[in-house]
Every structure is written in structure tokens, then in C-alpha cells.
């Protein structure tokens, strides 16, 4: 019995997400086809000009916009940003620094601090438990 290895494929939306680009801004040939794992790896390792251009200037999907602004995706929504933005639009928002952006950046910074605090607390619990020979429930 011979085994036939089929290429793993994904929808264009999944590939665009993995590439960090806005699907609607990709070429029609990309949007209308399927992308194999091999093709995705090739796009990541040696991106064509259209992909380099999208990554450089956008429009960018919400996760990228949120990261560039230093806020969460929910924070974007609270700020009224629901569409993809170009790099130029993102830079303009940074310059304007509206109240909502300042609030969301502060919130995001607090969330990051709390995440670090929780990880450190858990690591201390695990160390104490290991030193005493007990197991730790990670939900504590």
C-alpha cells in the first residue's frame, strides 16, 4: 500500500492572518485561490514585492494596527477604529494622540504589568512547591 502525501492547504484568510496582512488588500490571485503550507513558507521566507509593500504601508489588519498603536484590539473598537489603517494613518493617530488612545495605552500597560506580576507569583509558588516536594495547581 502506498501512501500519497497531500499538500496541506489553507484558505486565503488564514494565510493572510499568518502573514499579518489585510486580506482585502492582497492581489486577487491570492484571495481567490488556496495557499499550501509550502507556498506560505515561501511567502514568509522570500516575500514578493506586493507582500513587502503591504507590510510596509498597509492597509494593516486590526491586530497589526493595535500592536503599532500599543493598544488591544478591543481598545481599537472602543476608540472607534473598525477598519484597516495604513501606516500613514497610524502615524497620524500617534501624532494626534487622542484621549481614547492615551487611555487605551495606559490600560494596556496596566494589563502587561498585571500579567508579569501573575507570572512571577506563579513561578514563586512553583519554586516553593518544588522545594517542599509538593505539586502546584496552576489555577491558584
Phi and psi restraints in degrees (value plus and minus 20) as a CYANA .aco file:
   2 UNK   PHI    -119.4   -79.4
   2 UNK   PSI     123.5   163.5
   3 UNK   PHI    -121.7   -81.7
   3 UNK   PSI     109.9   149.9
   4 UNK   PHI    -120.3   -80.3
   4 UNK   PSI     101.4   141.4
   5 UNK   PHI    -109.9   -69.9
   5 UNK   PSI      98.2   138.2
   6 UNK   PHI    -115.0   -75.0
   6 UNK   PSI     126.0   166.0
   7 UNK   PHI     -91.6   -51.6
   7 UNK   PSI     114.9   154.9
   8 UNK   PHI     -92.5   -52.5
   8 UNK   PSI     110.4   150.4
   9 UNK   PHI    -144.1  -104.1
   9 UNK   PSI     142.7   182.7
  10 UNK   PHI    -161.9  -121.9
  10 UNK   PSI     139.9   179.9
  11 UNK   PHI     -88.9   -48.9
  11 UNK   PSI     134.3   174.3
  12 UNK   PHI     -77.0   -37.0
  12 UNK   PSI     -55.4   -15.4
  13 UNK   PHI     -82.6   -42.6
  13 UNK   PSI     -60.4   -20.4
  14 UNK   PHI     -86.6   -46.6
  14 UNK   PSI     -63.8   -23.8
  15 UNK   PHI     -83.0   -43.0
  15 UNK   PSI     -62.9   -22.9
  16 UNK   PHI     -81.4   -41.4
  16 UNK   PSI     -61.1   -21.1
  17 UNK   PHI     -82.8   -42.8
  17 UNK   PSI     -64.1   -24.1
  18 UNK   PHI     -85.3   -45.3
  18 UNK   PSI     -51.0   -11.0
  19 UNK   PHI    -104.5   -64.5
  19 UNK   PSI     -31.6     8.4
  20 UNK   PHI      53.4    93.4
  20 UNK   PSI      14.6    54.6
  21 UNK   PHI    -145.4  -105.4
  21 UNK   PSI     139.5   179.5
  22 UNK   PHI    -101.0   -61.0
  22 UNK   PSI      97.0   137.0
  23 UNK   PHI     -73.9   -33.9
  23 UNK   PSI     -64.8   -24.8
  24 UNK   PHI     -84.5   -44.5
  24 UNK   PSI     -36.8     3.2
  25 UNK   PHI    -113.5   -73.5
  25 UNK   PSI     -25.1    14.9
  26 UNK   PHI     -98.9   -58.9
  26 UNK   PSI     140.8   180.8
  27 UNK   PHI     -81.2   -41.2
  27 UNK   PSI     131.7   171.7
  28 UNK   PHI     -76.2   -36.2
  28 UNK   PSI     -59.8   -19.8
  29 UNK   PHI     -80.2   -40.2
  29 UNK   PSI     -55.0   -15.0
  30 UNK   PHI     -91.9   -51.9
  30 UNK   PSI     -66.6   -26.6
  31 UNK   PHI     -85.2   -45.2
  31 UNK   PSI     -51.0   -11.0
  32 UNK   PHI    -114.7   -74.7
  32 UNK   PSI     -28.4    11.6
  33 UNK   PHI    -125.8   -85.8
  33 UNK   PSI    -182.6  -142.6
  34 UNK   PHI    -139.8   -99.8
  34 UNK   PSI     136.9   176.9
  35 UNK   PHI    -138.9   -98.9
  35 UNK   PSI     105.5   145.5
  36 UNK   PHI    -102.9   -62.9
  36 UNK   PSI     142.3   182.3
  37 UNK   PHI     -78.9   -38.9
  37 UNK   PSI     -58.9   -18.9
  38 UNK   PHI     -84.2   -44.2
  38 UNK   PSI     -63.7   -23.7
  39 UNK   PHI     -84.4   -44.4
  39 UNK   PSI     -60.5   -20.5
  40 UNK   PHI     -82.1   -42.1
  40 UNK   PSI     -64.9   -24.9
  41 UNK   PHI     -80.6   -40.6
  41 UNK   PSI     -59.9   -19.9
  42 UNK   PHI     -85.6   -45.6
  42 UNK   PSI     -60.7   -20.7
  43 UNK   PHI     -84.1   -44.1
  43 UNK   PSI     -56.6   -16.6
  44 UNK   PHI     -92.9   -52.9
  44 UNK   PSI     -60.9   -20.9
  45 UNK   PHI    -101.2   -61.2
  45 UNK   PSI     -52.7   -12.7
  46 UNK   PHI    -159.4  -119.4
  46 UNK   PSI      55.2    95.2
  47 UNK   PHI     -85.3   -45.3
  47 UNK   PSI     117.4   157.4
  48 UNK   PHI     -90.0   -50.0
  48 UNK   PSI     149.3   189.3
  49 UNK   PHI     -77.6   -37.6
  49 UNK   PSI     -61.9   -21.9
  50 UNK   PHI     -80.8   -40.8
  50 UNK   PSI     -56.6   -16.6
  51 UNK   PHI     -92.4   -52.4
  51 UNK   PSI     -62.3   -22.3
  52 UNK   PHI     -80.8   -40.8
  52 UNK   PSI     -61.9   -21.9
  53 UNK   PHI     -83.5   -43.5
  53 UNK   PSI     -64.9   -24.9
  54 UNK   PHI     -82.7   -42.7
  54 UNK   PSI     -62.6   -22.6
  55 UNK   PHI     -86.5   -46.5
  55 UNK   PSI     -53.9   -13.9
  56 UNK   PHI     -96.8   -56.8
  56 UNK   PSI     -69.0   -29.0
  57 UNK   PHI    -134.9   -94.9
  57 UNK   PSI     -32.7     7.3
  58 UNK   PHI      62.5   102.5
  58 UNK   PSI    -188.5  -148.5
  59 UNK   PHI     -86.9   -46.9
  59 UNK   PSI     127.5   167.5
  60 UNK   PHI    -124.4   -84.4
  60 UNK   PSI     125.6   165.6
  61 UNK   PHI     -90.9   -50.9
  61 UNK   PSI     143.3   183.3
  62 UNK   PHI     -73.8   -33.8
  62 UNK   PSI     -62.0   -22.0
  63 UNK   PHI     -80.5   -40.5
  63 UNK   PSI     -56.6   -16.6
  64 UNK   PHI     -91.1   -51.1
  64 UNK   PSI     -62.8   -22.8
  65 UNK   PHI     -79.9   -39.9
  65 UNK   PSI     -66.2   -26.2
  66 UNK   PHI     -79.7   -39.7
  66 UNK   PSI     -65.0   -25.0
  67 UNK   PHI     -83.6   -43.6
  67 UNK   PSI     -62.5   -22.5
  68 UNK   PHI     -86.2   -46.2
  68 UNK   PSI     -49.4    -9.4
  69 UNK   PHI    -110.5   -70.5
  69 UNK   PSI     -31.4     8.6
  70 UNK   PHI      55.7    95.7
  70 UNK   PSI      13.2    53.2
  71 UNK   PHI    -151.2  -111.2
  71 UNK   PSI     154.5   194.5
  72 UNK   PHI    -106.5   -66.5
  72 UNK   PSI     146.4   186.4
  73 UNK   PHI     -84.4   -44.4
  73 UNK   PSI     -57.7   -17.7
  74 UNK   PHI     -83.1   -43.1
  74 UNK   PSI     -57.5   -17.5
  75 UNK   PHI     -82.6   -42.6
  75 UNK   PSI     -57.3   -17.3
  76 UNK   PHI     -79.7   -39.7
  76 UNK   PSI     -66.1   -26.1
  77 UNK   PHI     -82.6   -42.6
  77 UNK   PSI     -62.9   -22.9
  78 UNK   PHI     -82.7   -42.7
  78 UNK   PSI     -50.1   -10.1
  79 UNK   PHI    -103.6   -63.6
  79 UNK   PSI     -21.2    18.8
  80 UNK   PHI      66.8   106.8
  80 UNK   PSI      -9.6    30.4
  81 UNK   PHI    -114.3   -74.3
  81 UNK   PSI      87.2   127.2
  82 UNK   PHI    -138.9   -98.9
  82 UNK   PSI     -33.9     6.1
  83 UNK   PHI    -122.7   -82.7
  83 UNK   PSI     142.9   182.9
  84 UNK   PHI     -84.7   -44.7
  84 UNK   PSI     126.5   166.5
  85 UNK   PHI    -142.5  -102.5
  85 UNK   PSI     131.1   171.1
  86 UNK   PHI    -104.0   -64.0
  86 UNK   PSI     146.0   186.0
  87 UNK   PHI     -78.9   -38.9
  87 UNK   PSI     -60.5   -20.5
  88 UNK   PHI     -81.3   -41.3
  88 UNK   PSI     -63.9   -23.9
  89 UNK   PHI     -84.7   -44.7
  89 UNK   PSI     -58.4   -18.4
  90 UNK   PHI     -84.9   -44.9
  90 UNK   PSI     -65.0   -25.0
  91 UNK   PHI     -82.3   -42.3
  91 UNK   PSI     -58.5   -18.5
  92 UNK   PHI     -83.9   -43.9
  92 UNK   PSI     -62.5   -22.5
  93 UNK   PHI     -81.2   -41.2
  93 UNK   PSI     -61.8   -21.8
  94 UNK   PHI     -81.3   -41.3
  94 UNK   PSI     -61.2   -21.2
  95 UNK   PHI     -86.2   -46.2
  95 UNK   PSI     -64.1   -24.1
  96 UNK   PHI     -86.2   -46.2
  96 UNK   PSI     -55.9   -15.9
  97 UNK   PHI      25.8    65.8
  97 UNK   PSI      40.5    80.5
  98 UNK   PHI     -82.5   -42.5
  98 UNK   PSI     142.9   182.9
  99 UNK   PHI     -74.7   -34.7
  99 UNK   PSI     -63.2   -23.2
 100 UNK   PHI     -81.7   -41.7
 100 UNK   PSI     -57.0   -17.0
 101 UNK   PHI     -88.1   -48.1
 101 UNK   PSI     -61.7   -21.7
 102 UNK   PHI     -81.2   -41.2
 102 UNK   PSI     -65.2   -25.2
 103 UNK   PHI     -81.3   -41.3
 103 UNK   PSI     -66.8   -26.8
 104 UNK   PHI     -86.9   -46.9
 104 UNK   PSI     -56.2   -16.2
 105 UNK   PHI     -84.8   -44.8
 105 UNK   PSI     -60.0   -20.0
 106 UNK   PHI     -83.7   -43.7
 106 UNK   PSI     -65.4   -25.4
 107 UNK   PHI     -79.7   -39.7
 107 UNK   PSI     -65.3   -25.3
 108 UNK   PHI     -83.4   -43.4
 108 UNK   PSI     -59.4   -19.4
 109 UNK   PHI     -83.6   -43.6
 109 UNK   PSI     -60.0   -20.0
 110 UNK   PHI     -86.0   -46.0
 110 UNK   PSI     -60.4   -20.4
 111 UNK   PHI     -82.1   -42.1
 111 UNK   PSI     -63.7   -23.7
 112 UNK   PHI     -82.5   -42.5
 112 UNK   PSI     -62.9   -22.9
 113 UNK   PHI     -81.2   -41.2
 113 UNK   PSI     -63.2   -23.2
 114 UNK   PHI     -85.3   -45.3
 114 UNK   PSI     -59.2   -19.2
 115 UNK   PHI     -81.6   -41.6
 115 UNK   PSI     -63.5   -23.5
 116 UNK   PHI     -84.1   -44.1
 116 UNK   PSI     -63.5   -23.5
 117 UNK   PHI     -80.3   -40.3
 117 UNK   PSI     -63.6   -23.6
 118 UNK   PHI     -85.5   -45.5
 118 UNK   PSI     -62.5   -22.5
 119 UNK   PHI     -82.9   -42.9
 119 UNK   PSI     -62.4   -22.4
 120 UNK   PHI     -84.2   -44.2
 120 UNK   PSI     -61.8   -21.8
 121 UNK   PHI     -82.3   -42.3
 121 UNK   PSI     -63.6   -23.6
 122 UNK   PHI     -83.8   -43.8
 122 UNK   PSI     -61.7   -21.7
 123 UNK   PHI     -83.1   -43.1
 123 UNK   PSI     -58.7   -18.7
 124 UNK   PHI     -85.2   -45.2
 124 UNK   PSI     -62.1   -22.1
 125 UNK   PHI     -80.9   -40.9
 125 UNK   PSI     -64.7   -24.7
 126 UNK   PHI     -83.6   -43.6
 126 UNK   PSI     -59.5   -19.5
 127 UNK   PHI     -85.5   -45.5
 127 UNK   PSI     -64.6   -24.6
 128 UNK   PHI     -81.9   -41.9
 128 UNK   PSI     -62.2   -22.2
 129 UNK   PHI     -85.6   -45.6
 129 UNK   PSI     -61.7   -21.7
 130 UNK   PHI     -83.9   -43.9
 130 UNK   PSI     -63.1   -23.1
 131 UNK   PHI     -83.5   -43.5
 131 UNK   PSI     -51.5   -11.5
 132 UNK   PHI    -117.6   -77.6
 132 UNK   PSI     -23.0    17.0
 133 UNK   PHI      61.8   101.8
 133 UNK   PSI      -3.6    36.4
 134 UNK   PHI    -122.5   -82.5
 134 UNK   PSI     143.2   183.2
 135 UNK   PHI    -118.9   -78.9
 135 UNK   PSI     138.1   178.1
 136 UNK   PHI    -138.9   -98.9
 136 UNK   PSI     114.9   154.9
 137 UNK   PHI    -104.8   -64.8
 137 UNK   PSI      95.7   135.7
 138 UNK   PHI     -83.4   -43.4
 138 UNK   PSI     -33.3     6.7
 139 UNK   PHI     -99.7   -59.7
 139 UNK   PSI     -31.3     8.7
